[in-house]
């Protein structure tokens, strides 16, 4: 919980927005009884001032520093040092717990923690021109995160082609298949022309809470994830009933009968993340992708969105679909400043307040597990 400090007329100073964010971060370090890493807890800074003020206020009345609380503080510190924005209404320790995974979606290697190796889990801003905000975050390995860097869909697609066409075993440590997964992951949060979105394979199933900007991919993900849970045959039949017209239904059947054998062949005796990978790999089959494009191209973007909405309302599958308006989809992303904290506005703050009062928390389409 964050706090807002009352003005102390005896000791006033002006803090920039960057300093204000640092002060609140230090305050939350103290609230959870966590010491900021060196040198930030020792050297003079707004973060240290906030930490000391929080210690004086909370004393021993602190909150438990769970694994995801520590990740939340670490993410905010990393962003603060680079001037990146963090949207704190929805990006909470609980949110980070919801998006956590056991394996990197790009390299598929098991994720480690605090080993200082490339396998360590890290939180990536999928769209690099946006801040740390709900709908734009995914957990992947440090290796994949560093390779992806600020690259987006088209960059990753180009890297994939360079590796495939050349004699290199990889580029920036990633293979062609891994760059293809980066490209698909980035495409999910980048608005694309509907015709182009219809041609992409679902090489990475959307991470939990990621916002999907292209309705064709939202339908593609919804159909693919049906295969993760028993009873998919009945659900697929009911979903087919929602399709408009006989020709569209025939095209869907043709597509699904091309995809399904690849999944069934690969997923014998596997479950969990291995089943997820089997579904993703089935999309590498050229015939399955060709028939998917032939099917979904008969639908408009609005029709794709409507089908997913109706299927979710009928509780087809374990997924819950949450829809957003264009403005809501990028709320808190700070696209105007490319994900950086907006320029400083001076505020009256105090580093050592006499009293404090609690500030109440404020209460595209996302597929939720």
Buried (B, 14 or more C-beta within 10 A) or exposed (E): EEBEBEEBEEEEEEBBBBBBBBBBBBBBBBBBBBEBEEEBBEEEBBBBBBBBBBBEBBEEEBBEBEEBBBBBBBBBBBBBEEEBBBBBEBBBBEBBBBBBBEBBBBBBBEBBEEEEEBBBBBBBBBBBBBBBBBBBBBBBBBBBBBBBEEBBBEBBBBBBBEBEEEEEEBBBEBBBBBBBBBBBBBBBBBEBEBEEBBBBBBBBBBBBBBBBBBBBBBBBBBBBBBBBEEEBEEBBEBBEEBBEEEEBBEBBBBBBEBBBEBBEEBBEEEEEBEBBBBBBBBBEBEEBBBBBBBBBBBBEBEBBBBBBBBBBEEEBBEBEBBBBEEEEBBBBBBEEBBBBBEEEEEEEBBBEBEEBEEEEEEEBBBBEE
